[in-house]
Amino acid sequence: MSKIGGYARLIRPVNCVMMGIAVIVGAVLANPRIGHNSWPSLAYGLVTGFMLTAASMTINDYYDRQIDAINEPSRPIPSGLVKPRNALIFAAILSILGFVAASLTNTYCLVTAIIAWIVFVAYTTVGKRSGLPGNFLVGICVAIPFIYGSLATVAEVRLNVLLFASMAFLSNTGREITKGIVDVKGDTTANVKTMAVRYGEKRAAVVAASFYVLAVLLSPIPWLLDLVSYWFIPLVLITDIGLAASSFMLIKDYSRENARKIKKNVLLWFIIGLLAFIVGAIR
């Protein structure tokens, strides 16, 4: 594989695109009738989400290079395709581009972008080895793009956006705890104190399932507060059933193989939940 391909794998383009789209979704949720005047802000938001996520993924792989040498030896840095020093330079360039795009939107967005970057760096350098607090930091990073999108278009955080961001935080925190079950071997070697390493896979599975259930319990609130249309209900039901089933399956079987499967499934339920909020915003 070429070095360009290595850098492309380093940033995880799918994750970057998803975060960029998350900013757009946050904007649409805040103001479903976005006009032409908001298009530049949406474009800058997309760039900010993409670039800062790319920088975050790169920084993560730099600090995880020893763990990845055990868990994922084919990753660009442990495989030798990208040198560690070059990865840091690449991350710095991506970060600057993201901040520039944020500054072209508004002050709220620039401050939010800086906070998001600090949170992720804190997770990568310190939080990851702290277990649950580190999982919280990842959940915050996933939720922030939706809040950013709302700030980019209406300069405030609308209630429906805040509710979805909260559900994103809960479900992704649970997903991170589940990921700890998958990576327990490498994390133990690297002294990463995840829930699974510190308390065992069974307790980690119970805690992860608890976060999934909390996300489900939040899901009726947007409809009860008349923040979404009836179209919200069918899709959010699919998400709720999926998360509930994933919780049951994880507690029943907390093996590494099943945890990996659950982790992937939860991402699907999250995406369907995202669609529920988008469809529900259309009245």
Residue pairs with C-beta under 8 A, 6 or more apart in sequence:
1 9
1 81
3 81
3 82
5 81
6 76
6 79
6 81
6 82
7 76
7 82
7 90
9 75
9 76
10 57
10 58
10 61
10 75
10 76
10 77
10 82
10 87
10 90
11 53
11 54
11 57
11 58
11 94
12 53
12 54
12 57
15 53
15 57
16 49
16 50
16 51
16 53
16 54
16 57
17 50
18 53
19 49
19 50
19 52
19 53
19 145
20 45
20 46
20 47
20 48
20 49
20 50
20 53
20 145
21 46
21 49
22 49
22 142
22 145
22 146
22 149
22 274
23 42
23 45
23 46
23 48
23 49
23 145
23 146
23 148
23 149
23 152
24 42
24 45
24 46
24 149
25 146
25 149
25 274
25 277
25 278
26 145
26 146
26 147
26 148
26 149
26 150
26 152
26 161
26 165
27 34
27 38
27 41
27 42
27 45
27 149
27 150
27 152
27 153
28 34
28 149
28 278
28 281
29 146
29 149
29 150
29 158
29 160
29 161
29 164
29 277
29 278
29 281
30 149
30 150
30 153
30 154
30 156
30 157
30 158
30 160
30 161
31 38
31 153
31 154
32 281
32 282
32 283
34 42
34 153
38 152
38 153
40 104
41 105
41 106
41 152
41 153
42 152
42 153
44 101
44 102
44 104
44 105
44 109
44 152
45 101
45 105
45 109
45 148
45 149
45 152
47 97
47 98
47 101
48 98
48 99
48 101
48 102
48 105
48 109
48 113
48 148
49 145
49 148
50 98
51 94
51 95
51 97
51 98
51 101
52 94
52 95
52 98
52 99
52 113
52 116
52 117
52 120
54 94
55 91
55 92
55 94
55 95
55 98
55 117
56 117
56 120
56 121
56 124
56 141
58 87
58 88
58 90
58 91
58 94
59 88
59 91
59 120
59 121
59 124
60 120
60 124
61 68
61 75
61 76
61 77
61 87
62 77
62 84
62 87
62 88
62 91
63 124
63 125
63 128
64 124
65 75
65 77
65 78
65 84
66 78
66 190
67 183
67 186
67 187
67 189
67 190
67 192
68 75
68 77
68 78
68 186
69 78
70 185
70 186
70 189
70 190
71 183
71 185
71 186
72 78
73 79
76 82
76 87
77 83
77 84
77 87
82 90
95 117
98 113
98 117
99 110
99 113
99 114
99 117
102 109
102 110
102 112
102 113
102 114
103 109
103 110
105 152
106 151
106 152
106 155
108 151
108 155
109 148
109 151
109 152
112 144
112 147
112 148
112 151
113 148
115 144
116 141
116 144
116 145
116 148
119 137
119 140
119 141
119 144
120 137
120 141
122 137
123 134
123 137
123 138
123 141
126 134
127 133
127 134
127 137
128 134
128 192
129 191
129 192
129 193
130 193
131 180
131 193
131 194
131 195
131 197
131 198
132 177
132 195
132 207
134 176
134 194
135 173
135 176
135 177
135 180
135 194
135 195
136 173
138 172
138 173
138 176
139 168
139 169
139 170
139 172
139 173
139 176
140 169
142 168
142 169
142 172
143 165
143 166
143 168
143 169
143 172
144 165
146 161
146 164
146 165
146 168
147 157
147 161
147 162
147 165
149 161
150 156
150 157
150 158
150 161
151 157
159 225
159 227
160 222
160 227
160 228
160 277
160 281
163 218
163 221
163 222
163 227
164 222
164 273
164 274
164 277
166 218
167 215
167 218
167 219
167 273
168 270
170 211
170 212
170 214
170 215
170 218
171 211
171 212
171 215
171 243
171 266
171 269
171 270
171 273
172 270
173 211
174 207
174 208
174 209
174 210
174 211
174 212
174 215
174 266
175 208
175 263
175 266
175 267
175 270
177 194
177 195
177 196
177 204
177 207
177 208
177 211
178 204
178 205
178 208
178 250
178 259
178 262
178 263
178 266
179 259
179 263
180 187
180 194
180 195
180 196
180 197
180 204
181 196
181 201
181 204
181 205
181 208
181 254
181 256
181 259
182 256
182 259
182 260
182 263
183 192
183 194
183 196
184 194
184 196
184 197
184 201
184 256
185 256
186 192
187 194
187 196
187 197
188 197
194 204
195 203
195 204
195 207
195 208
196 204
201 254
201 255
201 259
202 254
204 254
205 250
205 251
205 254
205 259
206 251
208 247
208 250
209 246
209 247
209 248
209 250
209 251
210 247
212 243
212 244
212 246
212 247
212 266
213 243
213 244
213 247
215 243
216 239
216 240
216 243
216 244
219 236
219 239
219 240
219 273
222 228
222 232
222 277
222 280
223 232
223 233
223 236
223 280
227 280
228 276
228 277
228 280
228 281
229 279
229 280
229 281
229 282
229 283
231 279
231 280
231 282
232 276
232 277
232 279
232 280
234 276
235 272
235 273
235 275
235 276
235 279
235 280
236 273
236 276
236 277
236 280
238 269
238 272
238 276
239 269
239 270
239 272
239 273
239 276
242 265
242 266
242 268
242 269
242 272
243 266
243 269
246 262
246 265
246 266
246 269
249 258
249 262
250 258
250 259
250 262
